[in-house]
Amino acid sequence: MSGVIHDFHALRYTPAGVPVAEFCLRHASMQQEAGCPRRVALDLKAIAFGVVARQLASALPQGEITARGFLASRSQRSTEIVLHTNTIESN
């Protein structure tokens, strides 16, 4: 998913000492749906752990990035969808 980092929260640590970065990825693009162009815009909550969290906190990327990972619920007790980010690339 590509977009701009928006609403970055301060780096925190789990009880086990693993760094965690929570942020929102603001995406906007043109897509094709049923043969017609459609403007898509959304904010997707995202989270990164470990090395990726440290990368984000130490040098918060400016401009558009591509975040790769997987979609999952926020926790076992939540149905909120979050992008669990494994890699970040500046565009």
C-alpha positions in Angstrom: 0.0 0.0 0.0 1.4 3.4 -0.9 0.7 6.6 0.8 1.9 9.3 3.1 2.5 8.8 6.8 0.0 10.7 8.8 -0.6 10.8 12.6 2.6 9.0 13.7 2.6 8.1 17.4 5.7 8.2 19.5 7.8 5.0 19.5 6.8 2.7 22.4 8.0 -0.6 23.6 6.2 -3.9 24.5 6.7 -5.4 27.9 9.3 -7.7 26.2 11.2 -4.6 25.0 10.2 -4.8 21.3 9.9 -1.3 19.7 6.4 -0.5 18.3 5.5 2.3 15.9 1.8 3.1 15.2 0.8 5.4 12.4 -1.8 6.0 9.7 -1.1 5.6 6.0 -3.0 8.2 3.9 -3.6 6.7 0.4 -5.0 8.3 -2.7 -5.1 6.9 -6.2 -7.2 6.3 -9.3 -8.4 2.7 -9.9 -10.6 1.0 -12.5 -13.9 -0.5 -11.4 -16.3 -2.0 -13.9 -14.4 -0.3 -16.7 -14.8 3.2 -15.1 -12.1 5.3 -13.3 -12.7 5.7 -9.6 -10.8 7.9 -7.2 -9.9 6.1 -4.0 -8.8 7.8 -0.8 -8.5 6.3 2.6 -6.6 6.4 5.9 -5.3 2.9 6.9 -4.1 2.3 10.4 -0.7 0.6 10.5 1.7 -0.8 13.0 5.4 -1.8 12.7 7.6 -3.7 15.1 11.3 -4.2 15.7 13.7 -2.8 13.1 11.0 -1.3 10.9 9.6 0.6 13.9 13.1 2.0 14.7 13.6 3.0 11.1 10.3 4.9 11.1 11.0 6.6 14.4 14.6 7.6 13.6 14.1 9.0 10.1 10.4 9.5 9.6 10.0 9.4 5.7 8.8 12.6 4.0 6.6 12.2 1.0 5.0 9.0 -0.3 6.1 5.6 0.9 5.2 2.0 0.1 4.4 -0.1 3.1 4.4 -3.9 2.6 3.0 -6.4 5.1 -0.3 -8.0 5.9 -3.7 -7.1 7.1 -4.8 -8.5 10.5 -7.0 -7.5 13.4 -5.5 -5.1 15.9 -5.5 -7.8 18.6 -7.2 -11.1 19.5 -10.0 -9.1 21.1 -10.5 -6.6 18.3 -12.0 -6.7 14.8 -10.3 -3.4 13.8 -8.2 -4.0 10.6 -4.5 -2.8 10.8 -1.7 -3.1 8.3 1.1 -4.9 10.0 4.1 -3.4 8.2 7.1 -5.6 7.4 9.0 -3.2 5.1 9.0 0.5 4.2 10.3 2.0 1.0 10.5 5.7 0.1 9.0 6.5 -3.3 
